[in-house]
Amino acid sequence: MTGLILKSVIKCPQCDFEKQELMPTDACLYFYQCTHCQTLLKPKQGDCCVFCSYGTVACPPIQAGQSCCSNQL
């Protein structure tokens, strides 16, 4: 998986806090807790992970053209 963007900014829909995170290349991040308001984020329906739902960049498997992540963290 070369040439992929591995950093994404997640924006919390509850408080609008934004934080840049490093995305895993071997799994989906299904849960993410906002470091500002502590809201637990889950992917929106139809998305495989929180980066695809709330991030500025889709997760590496989606960037690589795969249909979905094979594992979830």
Buried (B, 14 or more C-beta within 10 A) or exposed (E): EEEBEBEBEBBBEEEEEBEEBEBBEEBBBBEBEBEEEEEEBEBEEEBBBBBBBBBEBBBBBBBEEEEEBEEEE
